[in-house]
Amino acid sequence: MKVFHKKAFKDFRKFGWRSILIILILILSIGGSLGFIYVLLAADPWIDSYFDNVNHADYVYQLEESTWINQSVLDGLSDQDEVEDYTGR
């Protein structure tokens, strides 16, 4: 294994200035990935509060000219037959 590492390091040094470019690209890639992860972690409380403040039961659907149903009623209906009985469709 030591021979493999020595040969790999020796071959890598042959690249000259390109070896520095390769290392720089690797560092920036890892840094960008970590930065993206930390941004998501920092934004997580804000994202959670945004979705907690959205009341999904407020959606109202128009079935016919004068028939309306809201999301909480639809959520309470457990199967397709109950939905058809309630909505008439």
HTML snippet that shows the backbone in 3Dmol.js (N, CA, C, O; Angstrom):
<script src="https://3Dmol.org/build/3Dmol-min.js"></script>
<div id="view" style="width:600px;height:400px;position:relative"></div>
<script>
const pdb = `
ATOM      1  N   MET A   1       0.816  -1.188   0.000  1.00  0.00           N
ATOM      2  CA  MET A   1       0.000   0.000   0.000  1.00  0.00           C
ATOM      3  C   MET A   1       0.866   1.260   0.000  1.00  0.00           C
ATOM      4  O   MET A   1       0.522   2.257  -0.636  1.00  0.00           O
ATOM      5  N   LYS A   2       2.001   1.208   0.724  1.00  0.00           N
ATOM      6  CA  LYS A   2       2.885   2.363   0.759  1.00  0.00           C
ATOM      7  C   LYS A   2       3.434   2.664  -0.629  1.00  0.00           C
ATOM      8  O   LYS A   2       3.586   3.823  -1.015  1.00  0.00           O
ATOM      9  N   VAL A   3       3.728   1.595  -1.376  1.00  0.00           N
ATOM     10  CA  VAL A   3       4.251   1.779  -2.734  1.00  0.00           C
ATOM     11  C   VAL A   3       3.202   2.464  -3.602  1.00  0.00           C
ATOM     12  O   VAL A   3       3.513   3.350  -4.398  1.00  0.00           O
ATOM     13  N   PHE A   4       1.961   2.039  -3.434  1.00  0.00           N
ATOM     14  CA  PHE A   4       0.877   2.640  -4.213  1.00  0.00           C
ATOM     15  C   PHE A   4       0.745   4.131  -3.900  1.00  0.00           C
ATOM     16  O   PHE A   4       0.591   4.951  -4.805  1.00  0.00           O
ATOM     17  N   HIS A   5       0.806   4.476  -2.607  1.00  0.00           N
ATOM     18  CA  HIS A   5       0.694   5.886  -2.222  1.00  0.00           C
ATOM     19  C   HIS A   5       1.866   6.707  -2.736  1.00  0.00           C
ATOM     20  O   HIS A   5       1.687   7.832  -3.203  1.00  0.00           O
ATOM     21  N   LYS A   6       3.074   6.137  -2.648  1.00  0.00           N
ATOM     22  CA  LYS A   6       4.247   6.857  -3.144  1.00  0.00           C
ATOM     23  C   LYS A   6       4.132   7.104  -4.639  1.00  0.00           C
ATOM     24  O   LYS A   6       4.434   8.197  -5.118  1.00  0.00           O
ATOM     25  N   LYS A   7       3.689   6.079  -5.382  1.00  0.00           N
ATOM     26  CA  LYS A   7       3.558   6.226  -6.831  1.00  0.00           C
ATOM     27  C   LYS A   7       2.460   7.232  -7.170  1.00  0.00           C
ATOM     28  O   LYS A   7       2.617   8.050  -8.076  1.00  0.00           O
ATOM     29  N   ALA A   8       1.352   7.167  -6.438  1.00  0.00           N
ATOM     30  CA  ALA A   8       0.257   8.103  -6.701  1.00  0.00           C
ATOM     31  C   ALA A   8       0.700   9.535  -6.424  1.00  0.00           C
ATOM     32  O   ALA A   8       0.392  10.439  -7.201  1.00  0.00           O
ATOM     33  N   PHE A   9       1.417   9.750  -5.325  1.00  0.00           N
ATOM     34  CA  PHE A   9       1.893  11.093  -4.997  1.00  0.00           C
ATOM     35  C   PHE A   9       2.904  11.581  -6.032  1.00  0.00           C
ATOM     36  O   PHE A   9       2.891  12.747  -6.427  1.00  0.00           O
ATOM     37  N   LYS A  10       3.771  10.681  -6.462  1.00  0.00           N
ATOM     38  CA  LYS A  10       4.780  11.030  -7.468  1.00  0.00           C
ATOM     39  C   LYS A  10       4.108  11.406  -8.792  1.00  0.00           C
ATOM     40  O   LYS A  10       4.482  12.390  -9.429  1.00  0.00           O
ATOM     41  N   ASP A  11       3.111  10.608  -9.197  1.00  0.00           N
ATOM     42  CA  ASP A  11       2.386  10.913 -10.440  1.00  0.00           C
ATOM     43  C   ASP A  11       1.620  12.224 -10.311  1.00  0.00           C
ATOM     44  O   ASP A  11       1.526  12.990 -11.270  1.00  0.00           O
ATOM     45  N   PHE A  12       1.077  12.477  -9.135  1.00  0.00           N
ATOM     46  CA  PHE A  12       0.314  13.704  -8.926  1.00  0.00           C
ATOM     47  C   PHE A  12       1.217  14.930  -9.014  1.00  0.00           C
ATOM     48  O   PHE A  12       0.803  15.972  -9.521  1.00  0.00           O
ATOM     49  N   ARG A  13       2.444  14.809  -8.526  1.00  0.00           N
ATOM     50  CA  ARG A  13       3.388  15.928  -8.594  1.00  0.00           C
ATOM     51  C   ARG A  13       3.793  16.220 -10.031  1.00  0.00           C
ATOM     52  O   ARG A  13       4.218  17.335 -10.334  1.00  0.00           O
ATOM     53  N   LYS A  14       3.668  15.239 -10.923  1.00  0.00           N
ATOM     54  CA  LYS A  14       4.015  15.455 -12.330  1.00  0.00           C
ATOM     55  C   LYS A  14       3.051  16.433 -13.001  1.00  0.00           C
ATOM     56  O   LYS A  14       3.389  17.039 -14.018  1.00  0.00           O
ATOM     57  N   PHE A  15       1.868  16.587 -12.441  1.00  0.00           N
ATOM     58  CA  PHE A  15       0.882  17.497 -13.039  1.00  0.00           C
ATOM     59  C   PHE A  15       1.309  18.953 -12.923  1.00  0.00           C
ATOM     60  O   PHE A  15       0.835  19.797 -13.683  1.00  0.00           O
ATOM     61  N   GLY A  16       2.190  19.258 -11.992  1.00  0.00           N
ATOM     62  CA  GLY A  16       2.667  20.627 -11.831  1.00  0.00           C
ATOM     63  C   GLY A  16       1.574  21.532 -11.298  1.00  0.00           C
ATOM     64  O   GLY A  16       0.936  21.225 -10.291  1.00  0.00           O
ATOM     65  N   TRP A  17       1.358  22.667 -11.989  1.00  0.00           N
ATOM     66  CA  TRP A  17       0.362  23.638 -11.542  1.00  0.00           C
ATOM     67  C   TRP A  17      -1.046  23.077 -11.620  1.00  0.00           C
ATOM     68  O   TRP A  17      -1.942  23.553 -10.923  1.00  0.00           O
ATOM     69  N   ARG A  18      -1.253  22.069 -12.462  1.00  0.00           N
ATOM     70  CA  ARG A  18      -2.593  21.470 -12.568  1.00  0.00           C
ATOM     71  C   ARG A  18      -2.960  20.710 -11.301  1.00  0.00           C
ATOM     72  O   ARG A  18      -4.141  20.577 -10.982  1.00  0.00           O
ATOM     73  N   SER A  19      -1.962  20.211 -10.575  1.00  0.00           N
ATOM     74  CA  SER A  19      -2.263  19.527  -9.315  1.00  0.00           C
ATOM     75  C   SER A  19      -2.858  20.505  -8.300  1.00  0.00           C
ATOM     76  O   SER A  19      -3.761  20.151  -7.542  1.00  0.00           O
ATOM     77  N   ILE A  20      -2.346  21.730  -8.294  1.00  0.00           N
ATOM     78  CA  ILE A  20      -2.909  22.755  -7.407  1.00  0.00           C
ATOM     79  C   ILE A  20      -4.342  23.072  -7.815  1.00  0.00           C
ATOM     80  O   ILE A  20      -5.207  23.264  -6.960  1.00  0.00           O
ATOM     81  N   LEU A  21      -4.589  23.128  -9.111  1.00  0.00           N
ATOM     82  CA  LEU A  21      -5.940  23.386  -9.608  1.00  0.00           C
ATOM     83  C   LEU A  21      -6.893  22.263  -9.201  1.00  0.00           C
ATOM     84  O   LEU A  21      -8.029  22.521  -8.804  1.00  0.00           O
ATOM     85  N   ILE A  22      -6.431  21.025  -9.300  1.00  0.00           N
ATOM     86  CA  ILE A  22      -7.268  19.885  -8.905  1.00  0.00           C
ATOM     87  C   ILE A  22      -7.598  19.963  -7.416  1.00  0.00           C
ATOM     88  O   ILE A  22      -8.747  19.766  -7.022  1.00  0.00           O
ATOM     89  N   ILE A  23      -6.599  20.249  -6.595  1.00  0.00           N
ATOM     90  CA  ILE A  23      -6.827  20.358  -5.150  1.00  0.00           C
ATOM     91  C   ILE A  23      -7.774  21.511  -4.844  1.00  0.00           C
ATOM     92  O   ILE A  23      -8.657  21.376  -3.997  1.00  0.00           O
ATOM     93  N   LEU A  24      -7.602  22.633  -5.517  1.00  0.00           N
ATOM     94  CA  LEU A  24      -8.476  23.787  -5.309  1.00  0.00           C
ATOM     95  C   LEU A  24      -9.924  23.461  -5.675  1.00  0.00           C
ATOM     96  O   LEU A  24     -10.850  23.836  -4.957  1.00  0.00           O
ATOM     97  N   ILE A  25     -10.112  22.769  -6.781  1.00  0.00           N
ATOM     98  CA  ILE A  25     -11.470  22.390  -7.194  1.00  0.00           C
ATOM     99  C   ILE A  25     -12.088  21.441  -6.170  1.00  0.00           C
ATOM    100  O   ILE A  25     -13.265  21.572  -5.834  1.00  0.00           O
ATOM    101  N   LEU A  26     -11.307  20.492  -5.676  1.00  0.00           N
ATOM    102  CA  LEU A  26     -11.829  19.579  -4.654  1.00  0.00           C
ATOM    103  C   LEU A  26     -12.218  20.325  -3.379  1.00  0.00           C
ATOM    104  O   LEU A  26     -13.272  20.065  -2.798  1.00  0.00           O
ATOM    105  N   ILE A  27     -11.373  21.244  -2.953  1.00  0.00           N
ATOM    106  CA  ILE A  27     -11.671  22.021  -1.739  1.00  0.00           C
ATOM    107  C   ILE A  27     -12.926  22.870  -1.929  1.00  0.00           C
ATOM    108  O   ILE A  27     -13.777  22.934  -1.041  1.00  0.00           O
ATOM    109  N   LEU A  28     -13.039  23.520  -3.085  1.00  0.00           N
ATOM    110  CA  LEU A  28     -14.225  24.345  -3.340  1.00  0.00           C
ATOM    111  C   LEU A  28     -15.487  23.494  -3.439  1.00  0.00           C
ATOM    112  O   LEU A  28     -16.557  23.916  -3.001  1.00  0.00           O
ATOM    113  N   SER A  29     -15.366  22.305  -4.010  1.00  0.00           N
ATOM    114  CA  SER A  29     -16.530  21.421  -4.110  1.00  0.00           C
ATOM    115  C   SER A  29     -17.006  20.986  -2.731  1.00  0.00           C
ATOM    116  O   SER A  29     -18.200  21.019  -2.431  1.00  0.00           O
ATOM    117  N   ILE A  30     -16.059  20.580  -1.902  1.00  0.00           N
ATOM    118  CA  ILE A  30     -16.426  20.155  -0.548  1.00  0.00           C
ATOM    119  C   ILE A  30     -16.969  21.343   0.246  1.00  0.00           C
ATOM    120  O   ILE A  30     -17.959  21.209   0.965  1.00  0.00           O
ATOM    121  N   GLY A  31     -16.328  22.494   0.116  1.00  0.00           N
ATOM    122  CA  GLY A  31     -16.795  23.688   0.820  1.00  0.00           C
ATOM    123  C   GLY A  31     -18.174  24.118   0.363  1.00  0.00           C
ATOM    124  O   GLY A  31     -19.004  24.519   1.178  1.00  0.00           O
ATOM    125  N   GLY A  32     -18.423  24.038  -0.931  1.00  0.00           N
ATOM    126  CA  GLY A  32     -19.742  24.397  -1.443  1.00  0.00           C
ATOM    127  C   GLY A  32     -20.814  23.455  -0.946  1.00  0.00           C
ATOM    128  O   GLY A  32     -21.918  23.883  -0.610  1.00  0.00           O
ATOM    129  N   SER A  33     -20.492  22.169  -0.897  1.00  0.00           N
ATOM    130  CA  SER A  33     -21.460  21.191  -0.399  1.00  0.00           C
ATOM    131  C   SER A  33     -21.763  21.434   1.070  1.00  0.00           C
ATOM    132  O   SER A  33     -22.922  21.429   1.486  1.00  0.00           O
ATOM    133  N   LEU A  34     -20.709  21.646   1.852  1.00  0.00           N
ATOM    134  CA  LEU A  34     -20.926  21.914   3.277  1.00  0.00           C
ATOM    135  C   LEU A  34     -21.674  23.225   3.482  1.00  0.00           C
ATOM    136  O   LEU A  34     -22.536  23.322   4.355  1.00  0.00           O
ATOM    137  N   GLY A  35     -21.347  24.226   2.682  1.00  0.00           N
ATOM    138  CA  GLY A  35     -22.050  25.499   2.783  1.00  0.00           C
ATOM    139  C   GLY A  35     -23.527  25.353   2.485  1.00  0.00           C
ATOM    140  O   GLY A  35     -24.363  25.938   3.173  1.00  0.00           O
ATOM    141  N   PHE A  36     -23.852  24.582   1.471  1.00  0.00           N
ATOM    142  CA  PHE A  36     -25.254  24.353   1.113  1.00  0.00           C
ATOM    143  C   PHE A  36     -25.983  23.630   2.242  1.00  0.00           C
ATOM    144  O   PHE A  36     -27.119  23.970   2.576  1.00  0.00           O
ATOM    145  N   ILE A  37     -25.325  22.637   2.825  1.00  0.00           N
ATOM    146  CA  ILE A  37     -25.942  21.902   3.934  1.00  0.00           C
ATOM    147  C   ILE A  37     -26.175  22.831   5.124  1.00  0.00           C
ATOM    148  O   ILE A  37     -27.243  22.801   5.735  1.00  0.00           O
ATOM    149  N   TYR A  38     -25.178  23.659   5.456  1.00  0.00           N
ATOM    150  CA  TYR A  38     -25.328  24.560   6.598  1.00  0.00           C
ATOM    151  C   TYR A  38     -26.383  25.635   6.338  1.00  0.00           C
ATOM    152  O   TYR A  38     -27.066  26.061   7.269  1.00  0.00           O
ATOM    153  N   VAL A  39     -26.523  26.072   5.104  1.00  0.00           N
ATOM    154  CA  VAL A  39     -27.585  27.034   4.783  1.00  0.00           C
ATOM    155  C   VAL A  39     -28.947  26.388   4.987  1.00  0.00           C
ATOM    156  O   VAL A  39     -29.857  27.013   5.533  1.00  0.00           O
ATOM    157  N   LEU A  40     -29.092  25.142   4.552  1.00  0.00           N
ATOM    158  CA  LEU A  40     -30.363  24.451   4.762  1.00  0.00           C
ATOM    159  C   LEU A  40     -30.648  24.253   6.249  1.00  0.00           C
ATOM    160  O   LEU A  40     -31.782  24.424   6.695  1.00  0.00           O
ATOM    161  N   LEU A  41     -29.623  23.896   7.010  1.00  0.00           N
ATOM    162  CA  LEU A  41     -29.822  23.724   8.454  1.00  0.00           C
ATOM    163  C   LEU A  41     -30.175  25.043   9.132  1.00  0.00           C
ATOM    164  O   LEU A  41     -31.003  25.074  10.043  1.00  0.00           O
ATOM    165  N   ALA A  42     -29.554  26.121   8.692  1.00  0.00           N
ATOM    166  CA  ALA A  42     -29.861  27.429   9.277  1.00  0.00           C
ATOM    167  C   ALA A  42     -31.261  27.887   8.899  1.00  0.00           C
ATOM    168  O   ALA A  42     -31.926  28.562   9.686  1.00  0.00           O
ATOM    169  N   ALA A  43     -31.714  27.529   7.709  1.00  0.00           N
ATOM    170  CA  ALA A  43     -33.034  27.954   7.243  1.00  0.00           C
ATOM    171  C   ALA A  43     -34.139  27.024   7.720  1.00  0.00           C
ATOM    172  O   ALA A  43     -35.316  27.334   7.538  1.00  0.00           O
ATOM    173  N   ASP A  44     -33.793  25.897   8.324  1.00  0.00           N
ATOM    174  CA  ASP A  44     -34.795  24.914   8.721  1.00  0.00           C
ATOM    175  C   ASP A  44     -35.857  25.480   9.666  1.00  0.00           C
ATOM    176  O   ASP A  44     -37.040  25.226   9.438  1.00  0.00           O
ATOM    177  N   PRO A  45     -35.506  26.227  10.708  1.00  0.00           N
ATOM    178  CA  PRO A  45     -36.568  26.789  11.565  1.00  0.00           C
ATOM    179  C   PRO A  45     -37.499  27.737  10.808  1.00  0.00           C
ATOM    180  O   PRO A  45     -38.707  27.752  11.048  1.00  0.00           O
ATOM    181  N   TRP A  46     -36.936  28.525   9.898  1.00  0.00           N
ATOM    182  CA  TRP A  46     -37.768  29.440   9.122  1.00  0.00           C
ATOM    183  C   TRP A  46     -38.710  28.663   8.208  1.00  0.00           C
ATOM    184  O   TRP A  46     -39.884  29.011   8.079  1.00  0.00           O
ATOM    185  N   ILE A  47     -38.198  27.613   7.576  1.00  0.00           N
ATOM    186  CA  ILE A  47     -39.030  26.796   6.688  1.00  0.00           C
ATOM    187  C   ILE A  47     -40.132  26.118   7.490  1.00  0.00           C
ATOM    188  O   ILE A  47     -41.284  26.087   7.058  1.00  0.00           O
ATOM    189  N   ASP A  48     -39.785  25.570   8.661  1.00  0.00           N
ATOM    190  CA  ASP A  48     -40.797  24.928   9.500  1.00  0.00           C
ATOM    191  C   ASP A  48     -41.870  25.914   9.935  1.00  0.00           C
ATOM    192  O   ASP A  48     -43.057  25.590   9.903  1.00  0.00           O
ATOM    193  N   SER A  49     -41.471  27.102  10.337  1.00  0.00           N
ATOM    194  CA  SER A  49     -42.469  28.079  10.774  1.00  0.00           C
ATOM    195  C   SER A  49     -43.348  28.521   9.615  1.00  0.00           C
ATOM    196  O   SER A  49     -44.534  28.791   9.805  1.00  0.00           O
ATOM    197  N   TYR A  50     -42.783  28.596   8.422  1.00  0.00           N
ATOM    198  CA  TYR A  50     -43.592  28.970   7.260  1.00  0.00           C
ATOM    199  C   TYR A  50     -44.667  27.923   7.004  1.00  0.00           C
ATOM    200  O   TYR A  50     -45.834  28.265   6.807  1.00  0.00           O
ATOM    201  N   PHE A  51     -44.281  26.648   7.004  1.00  0.00           N
ATOM    202  CA  PHE A  51     -45.262  25.611   6.712  1.00  0.00           C
ATOM    203  C   PHE A  51     -46.215  25.384   7.875  1.00  0.00           C
ATOM    204  O   PHE A  51     -47.339  24.929   7.659  1.00  0.00           O
ATOM    205  N   ASP A  52     -45.800  25.689   9.111  1.00  0.00           N
ATOM    206  CA  ASP A  52     -46.716  25.583  10.242  1.00  0.00           C
ATOM    207  C   ASP A  52     -47.775  26.677  10.195  1.00  0.00           C
ATOM    208  O   ASP A  52     -48.900  26.469  10.648  1.00  0.00           O
ATOM    209  N   ASN A  53     -47.426  27.838   9.651  1.00  0.00           N
ATOM    210  CA  ASN A  53     -48.372  28.947   9.591  1.00  0.00           C
ATOM    211  C   ASN A  53     -49.374  28.807   8.453  1.00  0.00           C
ATOM    212  O   ASN A  53     -50.387  29.505   8.436  1.00  0.00           O
ATOM    213  N   VAL A  54     -49.110  27.922   7.508  1.00  0.00           N
ATOM    214  CA  VAL A  54     -50.046  27.708   6.407  1.00  0.00           C
ATOM    215  C   VAL A  54     -51.139  26.771   6.904  1.00  0.00           C
ATOM    216  O   VAL A  54     -50.866  25.635   7.292  1.00  0.00           O
ATOM    217  N   ASN A  55     -52.359  27.247   6.888  1.00  0.00           N
ATOM    218  CA  ASN A  55     -53.478  26.426   7.327  1.00  0.00           C
ATOM    219  C   ASN A  55     -54.047  25.715   6.110  1.00  0.00           C
ATOM    220  O   ASN A  55     -54.758  26.311   5.301  1.00  0.00           O
ATOM    221  N   HIS A  56     -53.726  24.443   5.996  1.00  0.00           N
ATOM    222  CA  HIS A  56     -54.141  23.703   4.808  1.00  0.00           C
ATOM    223  C   HIS A  56     -55.639  23.427   4.792  1.00  0.00           C
ATOM    224  O   HIS A  56     -56.187  23.071   3.748  1.00  0.00           O
ATOM    225  N   ALA A  57     -56.314  23.586   5.933  1.00  0.00           N
ATOM    226  CA  ALA A  57     -57.750  23.345   5.982  1.00  0.00           C
ATOM    227  C   ALA A  57     -58.544  24.530   5.445  1.00  0.00           C
ATOM    228  O   ALA A  57     -59.770  24.454   5.361  1.00  0.00           O
ATOM    229  N   ASP A  58     -57.880  25.615   5.083  1.00  0.00           N
ATOM    230  CA  ASP A  58     -58.588  26.787   4.589  1.00  0.00           C
ATOM    231  C   ASP A  58     -58.961  26.691   3.113  1.00  0.00           C
ATOM    232  O   ASP A  58     -59.723  27.520   2.614  1.00  0.00           O
ATOM    233  N   TYR A  59     -58.439  25.700   2.415  1.00  0.00           N
ATOM    234  CA  TYR A  59     -58.751  25.592   0.995  1.00  0.00           C
ATOM    235  C   TYR A  59     -60.216  25.210   0.815  1.00  0.00           C
ATOM    236  O   TYR A  59     -60.711  24.295   1.473  1.00  0.00           O
ATOM    237  N   VAL A  60     -60.902  25.911  -0.075  1.00  0.00           N
ATOM    238  CA  VAL A  60     -62.317  25.661  -0.337  1.00  0.00           C
ATOM    239  C   VAL A  60     -62.466  25.384  -1.826  1.00  0.00           C
ATOM    240  O   VAL A  60     -61.928  26.105  -2.667  1.00  0.00           O
ATOM    241  N   TYR A  61     -63.213  24.318  -2.136  1.00  0.00           N
ATOM    242  CA  TYR A  61     -63.405  23.919  -3.526  1.00  0.00           C
ATOM    243  C   TYR A  61     -64.865  24.084  -3.910  1.00  0.00           C
ATOM    244  O   TYR A  61     -65.760  23.792  -3.117  1.00  0.00           O
ATOM    245  N   GLN A  62     -65.104  24.550  -5.127  1.00  0.00           N
ATOM    246  CA  GLN A  62     -66.470  24.695  -5.623  1.00  0.00           C
ATOM    247  C   GLN A  62     -66.823  23.445  -6.406  1.00  0.00           C
ATOM    248  O   GLN A  62     -66.175  23.107  -7.397  1.00  0.00           O
ATOM    249  N   LEU A  63     -67.883  22.752  -5.938  1.00  0.00           N
ATOM    250  CA  LEU A  63     -68.305  21.530  -6.610  1.00  0.00           C
ATOM    251  C   LEU A  63     -69.318  21.834  -7.703  1.00  0.00           C
ATOM    252  O   LEU A  63     -69.246  21.284  -8.801  1.00  0.00           O
ATOM    253  N   GLU A  64     -70.254  22.707  -7.395  1.00  0.00           N
ATOM    254  CA  GLU A  64     -71.271  23.122  -8.361  1.00  0.00           C
ATOM    255  C   GLU A  64     -71.481  24.614  -8.190  1.00  0.00           C
ATOM    256  O   GLU A  64     -70.696  25.286  -7.521  1.00  0.00           O
ATOM    257  N   GLU A  65     -72.540  25.131  -8.795  1.00  0.00           N
ATOM    258  CA  GLU A  65     -72.813  26.563  -8.730  1.00  0.00           C
ATOM    259  C   GLU A  65     -72.931  27.054  -7.291  1.00  0.00           C
ATOM    260  O   GLU A  65     -72.400  28.110  -6.946  1.00  0.00           O
ATOM    261  N   SER A  66     -73.627  26.291  -6.455  1.00  0.00           N
ATOM    262  CA  SER A  66     -73.849  26.749  -5.079  1.00  0.00           C
ATOM    263  C   SER A  66     -73.322  25.759  -4.040  1.00  0.00           C
ATOM    264  O   SER A  66     -73.644  25.887  -2.859  1.00  0.00           O
ATOM    265  N   THR A  67     -72.536  24.792  -4.445  1.00  0.00           N
ATOM    266  CA  THR A  67     -72.024  23.784  -3.516  1.00  0.00           C
ATOM    267  C   THR A  67     -70.519  23.951  -3.344  1.00  0.00           C
ATOM    268  O   THR A  67     -69.758  23.948  -4.311  1.00  0.00           O
ATOM    269  N   TRP A  68     -70.117  24.096  -2.095  1.00  0.00           N
ATOM    270  CA  TRP A  68     -68.704  24.279  -1.769  1.00  0.00           C
ATOM    271  C   TRP A  68     -68.297  23.256  -0.723  1.00  0.00           C
ATOM    272  O   TRP A  68     -69.128  22.814   0.071  1.00  0.00           O
ATOM    273  N   ILE A  69     -67.029  22.876  -0.714  1.00  0.00           N
ATOM    274  CA  ILE A  69     -66.500  21.959   0.297  1.00  0.00           C
ATOM    275  C   ILE A  69     -65.093  22.424   0.670  1.00  0.00           C
ATOM    276  O   ILE A  69     -64.310  22.818  -0.193  1.00  0.00           O
ATOM    277  N   ASN A  70     -64.787  22.372   1.956  1.00  0.00           N
ATOM    278  CA  ASN A  70     -63.437  22.783   2.357  1.00  0.00           C
ATOM    279  C   ASN A  70     -62.559  21.555   2.603  1.00  0.00           C
ATOM    280  O   ASN A  70     -63.045  20.425   2.660  1.00  0.00           O
ATOM    281  N   GLN A  71     -61.273  21.801   2.747  1.00  0.00           N
ATOM    282  CA  GLN A  71     -60.310  20.712   2.836  1.00  0.00           C
ATOM    283  C   GLN A  71     -60.492  19.878   4.099  1.00  0.00           C
ATOM    284  O   GLN A  71     -60.269  18.667   4.074  1.00  0.00           O
ATOM    285  N   SER A  72     -60.891  20.503   5.197  1.00  0.00           N
ATOM    286  CA  SER A  72     -61.051  19.741   6.438  1.00  0.00           C
ATOM    287  C   SER A  72     -62.191  18.736   6.327  1.00  0.00           C
ATOM    288  O   SER A  72     -62.108  17.649   6.898  1.00  0.00           O
ATOM    289  N   VAL A  73     -63.260  19.083   5.600  1.00  0.00           N
ATOM    290  CA  VAL A  73     -64.352  18.131   5.391  1.00  0.00           C
ATOM    291  C   VAL A  73     -63.880  16.992   4.505  1.00  0.00           C
ATOM    292  O   VAL A  73     -64.189  15.829   4.763  1.00  0.00           O
ATOM    293  N   LEU A  74     -63.128  17.325   3.454  1.00  0.00           N
ATOM    294  CA  LEU A  74     -62.600  16.273   2.584  1.00  0.00           C
ATOM    295  C   LEU A  74     -61.663  15.346   3.345  1.00  0.00           C
ATOM    296  O   LEU A  74     -61.668  14.137   3.115  1.00  0.00           O
ATOM    297  N   ASP A  75     -60.868  15.894   4.240  1.00  0.00           N
ATOM    298  CA  ASP A  75     -59.961  15.063   5.030  1.00  0.00           C
ATOM    299  C   ASP A  75     -60.729  14.140   5.967  1.00  0.00           C
ATOM    300  O   ASP A  75     -60.248  13.057   6.299  1.00  0.00           O
ATOM    301  N   GLY A  76     -61.917  14.555   6.396  1.00  0.00           N
ATOM    302  CA  GLY A  76     -62.714  13.738   7.298  1.00  0.00           C
ATOM    303  C   GLY A  76     -63.423  12.593   6.607  1.00  0.00           C
ATOM    304  O   GLY A  76     -63.836  11.639   7.267  1.00  0.00           O
ATOM    305  N   LEU A  77     -63.574  12.661   5.298  1.00  0.00           N
ATOM    306  CA  LEU A  77     -64.221  11.579   4.560  1.00  0.00           C
ATOM    307  C   LEU A  77     -63.183  10.491   4.302  1.00  0.00           C
ATOM    308  O   LEU A  77     -62.111  10.751   3.755  1.00  0.00           O
ATOM    309  N   SER A  78     -63.525   9.257   4.712  1.00  0.00           N
ATOM    310  CA  SER A  78     -62.486   8.229   4.744  1.00  0.00           C
ATOM    311  C   SER A  78     -62.377   7.395   3.473  1.00  0.00           C
ATOM    312  O   SER A  78     -61.322   6.813   3.218  1.00  0.00           O
ATOM    313  N   ASP A  79     -63.421   7.319   2.679  1.00  0.00           N
ATOM    314  CA  ASP A  79     -63.281   6.516   1.459  1.00  0.00           C
ATOM    315  C   ASP A  79     -64.028   7.165   0.296  1.00  0.00           C
ATOM    316  O   ASP A  79     -64.717   8.171   0.470  1.00  0.00           O
ATOM    317  N   GLN A  80     -63.886   6.591  -0.865  1.00  0.00           N
ATOM    318  CA  GLN A  80     -64.450   7.162  -2.091  1.00  0.00           C
ATOM    319  C   GLN A  80     -65.973   7.217  -2.038  1.00  0.00           C
ATOM    320  O   GLN A  80     -66.572   8.154  -2.566  1.00  0.00           O
ATOM    321  N   ASP A  81     -66.611   6.226  -1.409  1.00  0.00           N
ATOM    322  CA  ASP A  81     -68.078   6.214  -1.334  1.00  0.00           C
ATOM    323  C   ASP A  81     -68.602   7.395  -0.520  1.00  0.00           C
ATOM    324  O   ASP A  81     -69.598   8.014  -0.895  1.00  0.00           O
ATOM    325  N   GLU A  82     -67.940   7.708   0.583  1.00  0.00           N
ATOM    326  CA  GLU A  82     -68.360   8.861   1.388  1.00  0.00           C
ATOM    327  C   GLU A  82     -68.192  10.162   0.617  1.00  0.00           C
ATOM    328  O   GLU A  82     -69.032  11.057   0.715  1.00  0.00           O
ATOM    329  N   VAL A  83     -67.116  10.270  -0.145  1.00  0.00           N
ATOM    330  CA  VAL A  83     -66.898  11.475  -0.949  1.00  0.00           C
ATOM    331  C   VAL A  83     -67.997  11.603  -1.995  1.00  0.00           C
ATOM    332  O   VAL A  83     -68.529  12.694  -2.203  1.00  0.00           O
ATOM    333  N   GLU A  84     -68.344  10.499  -2.658  1.00  0.00           N
ATOM    334  CA  GLU A  84     -69.398  10.538  -3.678  1.00  0.00           C
ATOM    335  C   GLU A  84     -70.750  10.874  -3.059  1.00  0.00           C
ATOM    336  O   GLU A  84     -71.521  11.634  -3.644  1.00  0.00           O
ATOM    337  N   ASP A  85     -71.053  10.317  -1.881  1.00  0.00           N
ATOM    338  CA  ASP A  85     -72.317  10.635  -1.211  1.00  0.00           C
ATOM    339  C   ASP A  85     -72.377  12.109  -0.823  1.00  0.00           C
ATOM    340  O   ASP A  85     -73.421  12.744  -0.969  1.00  0.00           O
ATOM    341  N   TYR A  86     -71.281  12.651  -0.336  1.00  0.00           N
ATOM    342  CA  TYR A  86     -71.265  14.038   0.125  1.00  0.00           C
ATOM    343  C   TYR A  86     -71.307  15.014  -1.044  1.00  0.00           C
ATOM    344  O   TYR A  86     -72.017  16.018  -0.996  1.00  0.00           O
ATOM    345  N   THR A  87     -70.554  14.720  -2.077  1.00  0.00           N
ATOM    346  CA  THR A  87     -70.438  15.666  -3.183  1.00  0.00           C
ATOM    347  C   THR A  87     -71.450  15.430  -4.283  1.00  0.00           C
ATOM    348  O   THR A  87     -71.717  16.333  -5.076  1.00  0.00           O
ATOM    349  N   GLY A  88     -72.017  14.241  -4.350  1.00  0.00           N
ATOM    350  CA  GLY A  88     -72.964  13.948  -5.418  1.00  0.00           C
ATOM    351  C   GLY A  88     -72.282  13.639  -6.741  1.00  0.00           C
ATOM    352  O   GLY A  88     -72.934  13.645  -7.785  1.00  0.00           O
ATOM    353  N   ARG A  89     -71.008  13.375  -6.715  1.00  0.00           N
ATOM    354  CA  ARG A  89     -70.275  13.048  -7.949  1.00  0.00           C
ATOM    355  C   ARG A  89     -69.815  11.621  -7.928  1.00  0.00           C
ATOM    356  O   ARG A  89     -69.182  11.162  -8.879  1.00  0.00           O
TER     357      ARG A  89
END
`;
const viewer = $3Dmol.createViewer("view");
viewer.addModel(pdb, "pdb");
viewer.setStyle({}, {cartoon: {color: "spectrum"}});
viewer.zoomTo();
viewer.render();
</script>
